[in-house]
């Protein structure tokens, strides 16, 4: 039996999602002797007083270093784990490891995972889908919520600047009057390892709410803006509600509670409402049910682009009817992309020139240095644009990481590898520009 090491030394949320992937895919991993290296604190936060479902969990690094593995997979964004991964004896390393200050991350999904360190504006993929793809596990068995009667509603306190305390108290009163047969409890009173299929959660996204929904409950998650899959469950039919930076009102939320309890497919709300669905084979997707946040068209574009870049999946999504502010934001970023693509043209000319000069028996050192300077300046501009345009940053960070994996031993080989990396990035930026253009054109037609 092959020995597989999984390193997950991030906080409890990330460990929880990792363990859910492993628990759901025991059949896919049945031929492996599994060891999972975790942080003890994260382990205690995930399990509380319960016992782990899977075996092989440890926080003993010495034990791991004394063992030889066939495969080691680092799912951590924690940089200390990158150094540790390099010390692990394994025939095949997946995920980041660092040797003499140089970070190596050769698989595409792990490279994408590292882009999240830069605080992306939204989480495009659910972490369970991310980890599944890094591990090479194909497909999940999705189980939609059965239509059960809600018997209890669990609350968690929402930040008062977003949902004033008086409105939260009013919501509790309204629920008591409208649903007298439903008990109201605080989430701290919930037994998170029991069957919670008749429980509805209302409140912000957090680890306890995530546990509740993974145990069968339904959720209505409240936020001030669209954050993608950050701390949301992986299953069907949960609602994510964005107030678009407005304050929540009790009576508006009461409508959504009724919608969720009756499992209705349409919503009427003053807020932006999204339902978690699995309408495509790539995994979970946040489908807009009404007027969406300004950055939602970018989320859709990222879903389509990343699925093609990372998995070669063609994903077809319905183009939403955009608001004026969404159209303005798309046009602004469309222009930025055009400038980035022009800069790429210059970079590729410089890389190609360096390649031919390096191969020449009469290489012009000054010419090479001049074009290297061009590339460094272009990379500096790209970094500045990435810092100031968070909706484009993940794709720019991804290819910066990708270009950093250059393994050429000569200048000509390095230039050749760089040209290929720049070409791939160029095509990706062109594809993203096309996605923006299609959305804008469709909205011109609809108007």
N, C-alpha and C positions, 0 to 999 in steps of 0.2 A: 504493500500500500504506500502511495506517495505521501510525503510529508509536506503539508502546506502551512505556511505561517502568514497570518494576517496581522498587521500592525495598525492598531487604531488607538492613538494616544491623544486624541482631541477630547473636548469636553463631553459631558453626558449626552447632550442632544445628538452628537455625531455617533457616539457609541451606540445609543439606542437604535438609530436608523441602521447602523451596520449589523447589529444583532438581529433586527427584524428581517433583513435580507437573508441572513444565514438561516434563520428559523424557517423562512418560507421556501427555502431552496435546498433542503437537506438531501433530496434525491440527486440534485445536480452535483453535490459535493460528497456523495456516498463513497467514492473511491479514494478519498483523501483522509489522512490522519491530521486532524485540524488543531492548530495552536493559535490562540488569539491573544496577542499582547495588548494590554489595556492599562490605563491609569487607575490606581486603586480608588481615588476619589470619584472618578466618573462611574466606576463600577458600582460603588455604594449609592450614588445618586440615581442610577438607573434601576437597581433592584430593590432598594429600600429593605423591607423585611422578606421579600420573596426570594425564591431560589431560581438560578439560571436554568433556562430551558435547554441550552446546548452546553456541551462539555469542551474542555480545552482552554478555558479562560485562565489567564495568569497575568500578574504584573511583575513577575520575577525575571528581570532582564538577564541575569547571569545564567539562568536555566535556558533561556532562548539562545544565548551566545554559545552555549556548550553543545547545542544540537545542530545537526546538518539537515537542511531542508532541500527538497526538490524545487520548490517555488516559494518565494516570499513576496507578499503584496503589501505595500505601504499605502493605506488609505488616509493618512494623516496630513493635515496642513501644518501641523506643529513642526517647526524647523529642527528642533532637537531630534525628532524621529528620523529626519533625513540622515543625520550623522550616525545614528544608531543603526539604521538600515544598511549602511555601508559595512558595518562590522559583522553583520549576519552572514553565516555561511549558507549560501543557496546557489543552485545552478542557474536559476532564472530569477532576476529581480524585476518586479513590476511596481511602478510608482516611484516617487522621488527618493534618491539617495545622494549623498554628497561626499566627495573625495577631494581633499586638499583645497577646499573652498569652492570647488566646481560642482554645481548641482546637475544631476543627470535625471531626466524623466523622459523615457523614450516612447511610451504609449500615449495616444492622443487623448483618451479620456482622463488620464491623470494630469496631463498638461492643462486640460480644461478645468479640472478641479482646482488647480493652483491659481487660476485667474480669480477665484472667489476670495482670495486673500486681500484683494484690492477693494473690497466692499462694493461689489457690483450693485447697481440700482435695484435689481430684482433677481431672484433665484429662478432661472429658466427651467431647470430640471429638478425634480424631486431627488433628494439625496439617495433614496433607495434605488432609483433608476440610475443615478451616477455610479454608485458602488457596484450595482449589478453589472453594468457595462465594463467597469474596470476589472472585475473578476471574470469576465467573459461568460457570464450566465445569460442564456437566451430566454427571454420571456418570463412573465409571471402568470400565475393562475389568479385572475382577478375575480373577486367575490363581491358583487354589488350588495348594498344594504337590502335586507329583506324589509318589506313594508310592515314594521311593527308599530304598535301604539306607544306613544311616549308617555311614560308614567312619572318621570321625574326630570326636572330641569336643574342643571348644575351651573352655578355662576362663579366667575372669578372677577375680582375688582378690576375695572378698566381705569386707566389713568384719567384723573378728573379733568385735566385740560382738554381731553378728547370726549369724555362722557361725564358731564357734571354729576356730582353725588346726588343732587336733588332729582335728576332725571333717572339715575340708576334706581333710586328708591321708588320713583313713580312706576318704572317698568315692573318692578317686583309686585307692586300693588295691582297693576293692570293684569298681569299674568294670573294673580290669585283670583281676581274677579272673573276673568274670561275663561280660565281653565281650573275650576275648583277641584277637579279630581287629580290634578298633577301636583306632586310635592315639589317644593322649592328648597334646594340645599346649596351650601357652599361647596366648591370643588374639593376643599380640604377634608370633607366628610365622606368622600367617595372611596370605596375599596377598589383600587385601580386594577386588581387582578381578577375581579369577578366579571360575570356577563353583564355588560352595560348596554345591550342592544335596545333597551327601552329608555335610555337616557339621552337628553339633548343638552349639549354644552353651549353656553353663551359667554363670550369674553375674549380677551386677547389670546394670541397664539403663544403658548409656552409649553414646557416639557410635560407638565401634568395633564394639560388639555390634550396633548398629543397621545399620551398613554391612554387616556380615557377613550379617545376615538379609535385607537388601535385595538382596544378591548371591546369594540362593537358599538360604541356610542356615535351619535351624530353631532356635528359641530356647526355653530355660527361664529365665525372668527372676526373680530372687530379690529380695524386698523385705521390710521389716519390717511394712508395712501397704499398704493399697490406695491407689494413686496415679493410677488411671485410665491414660490413654495417655501419660504422661510418659516420653519416650525409648523407647517401644515401637515395633516395626515395624508397618507398615500391612497386611501380608499375612495370610493364613490360618494357623491351626493352631498358632501359637506359644502357649506357656503362660506365664502370669504367676502367680507363687506368692507369697502373703503369709503370713508366719509369725505374723501378728497379735501382733507384738512379742515373740514367743518366739524362742529360739535354734533354728537349723536343725540337724537331725541327719542324718548321712550315710545311714543305712539308710532313713529316710523319703524322702529325695531319690532314692535308688536306685530306689524303686518308681515315681516319676514319670518317671525317665529311661526305664525300661522301657515305661511308658505312651506316652511321646512317640515312642520308636523303633518301637513296634508300631502307632502311629497309632490307639490305642484311643479310643473316644468317651466312656467313663466312667472315673472315677478314684476311687481310695481313698487318702485322705491325711489326715494330722493337720493339714495346713495348708489355707488357703483357696486354691483353684486356679481360675483363669479362663482360658478359651480365647478367642483373637481370632477373631471370625467376622464375616461380612458377610450376616447373615440378613435384613437390611432394606435398603431402597434408599438410606438416608441415609449409609451408609459403614461403617467398622469399629465393632465392638461387643464389649465384654468380657462374655462369658457366664459366669456362675458355674456351676461343675461340682459344688460340694459346699457345705459350710457357709461362708458368706461373711463378710467383714468387717462391722463394725457400720454403716459408712456406705454399704454397697452399695445398700440400698433407696433412698437419696438419689440415688445415681448413676443408677439406673433412672428415678427421677422426673425428674431433670434431662434425661436422654436424650429422654424423651417430651415434656416441656415445651418444651425449646429447639428441638426439631425442628418443633413446631407454631408457636412464636413467630417463628422465623427462616425457615422454609421452607414452612410450612403443610402439613407432612407429619403424617399420623396414624400413629404408630408403636405397634404392639401387642407388648408384651413379657409373658412369663410372670411372674406374681407369685411371688416366692420365699416359701418357708416361713421366717418370721422367728424369730430367737432372742429370748429374753426381753430381752436388752440392746438389740436392734434395735427391738423394740416400744416399750420405754421411751424410746429416743431419738426415735422417730417421734412419740410422744405429746407429748414435751416441745416439739418443734419445731411440732407442730400448734397448741399453745397460743400459742406465740410468733407464729405466722402469724395467728391470730385477733386478737391484739392489734394487729398491724400493719394488718390490714384495718380495724379500728375507727378507728385513727389516720388511715387513708386517707379514711374517711368524713368526718372532721373537716376534713381538708385540702381535700377537694373542695367542701365547703360554703363554706370560706373563699375558695377560688379563684373559685367561682361568684358569691359576694357581691362580690368585687373587680371581676369582669367587669361585673356590672350597675351597680355604682356608677360605674365608669369610663365607662360609656356614658350615664349620666344627666347632664343639663345642670346638675343641682344635686348634684354628687358630694360626699360627705361624706369629707373628707380624713382625719379622725381615725378614721373607721370603716375606711377602706381600710388605713391604717397599722396598726390593730389586727389586722386579718386577715392582713396581710403578716407581722406579728410571730408570729402563730399558725403560719403556714406555715414560717417560719424555725425555730421551736421544734420542729415536727414533723420537719422535715428533719434537725435536730440529733439527735433521738431515733433516727431511722432510721439515721443514721451510726453511732451508738453500738451499736445492735443488729447492724448489719453487722459492726462490729469484733469483737463478742463471739460471733457465730454464723456461723462460716465456712461452714457447709453452706447457709446462706441468702444469704451475701454476694454471690455472682455475680449473682443476680437483682436485688438491691437496687442494686448498683453499675451494672448495665446500665441501669436506668431513671434513675439519677442522671445518667449520661452522656447518656441520651436527652432528659431534661428540659433539660439544658444546651445543647441545640441550638435553643432557642427563638429564632425570627427575627422575632417581632412587633415592629413599629416603634412602636406605641402601647401604653399600659397595657392597654387592652381587648383588643388582638390578642395581647399576651403572656399575659394571663389565659386567653384562649380556647385558645391552644396548650398552656398548662400544664394546663388542665382535660382536654384530650384525652390528654395524656401520663399524668396521674394516673389517668385512666379505664383506659387500657391496662395500667398497672401493677396497678391494682386487680383487673382481670380475670385477669392472670397470677398474682397471689398467690392468688386464689380457685381457679384451676386447680391450682396446686401443693398447696393445702390439700385439694382433692378427690382428688388422686393419693395423698396420705398417707392419707386416710380410706379409700379403696378398698383400699389395701394392708392397713391395720389390720383392716378388716371381713373381708377374705378370710382373714386369719390367725385371726380369731375363729371363722369357720366351720370352718377346717381343724382347729383345736384341739378 
